[in-house]
Amino acid sequence: MSPPARPGRGVPPGRELLGFAVTGLFAYAADLALFTCLRGPAGLDPLTAKALSFVAGCSVAYAGNALGTYRHARPRGPRPYAVFFAVNLAGAAVQLLCLAVSHYGLGLTSQRADTVSGAGVGMALATALRFWGTRTWVFRDEGRNGSWTG
């Protein structure tokens, strides 16, 4: 049995989801903007541009969550960022896996099918994984009452 939450600690579930989503939108915008600049004016190849924009997006998401949504958790040192980065890599892998299964496994090869599987289904599953991993492994609240994970 976990100890009861201390007053002022933790985030109400609705506010946690909203903060996570808003932070994710800012991170997505940073990722997209940097990728576009690196591919266009900077002239980098797509994989290098995406790798760099992914790191930038992760950094924006980490900062937004650490300073906003989960500011009560007060993470210290490089470990929380490393775990956050790993959780985000796992999310990216989920998106790629959804796309690969749809495109190569199921033979759904149209641009629409790729978009639905990668940016639709894959993004939804990856976001759920990122939310769970972020709140469970990165910004743990030892006094949290209840759990979204059962």
Secondary structure, DSSP 8 states (H G I E B T S, - for coil): ------TT-S--HHHHHHHHHHHHHHHHHHHHHHHHHHHTTT---HHHHHHHHHHHHHHHHHHHIIIIITGGG---SSHHHHHHHHHHHHHHHHHHHHHHIIIIIS---SHHHHHIIIIIIHHHHHHHHHHHHIIIIIS--TT--S-TT-
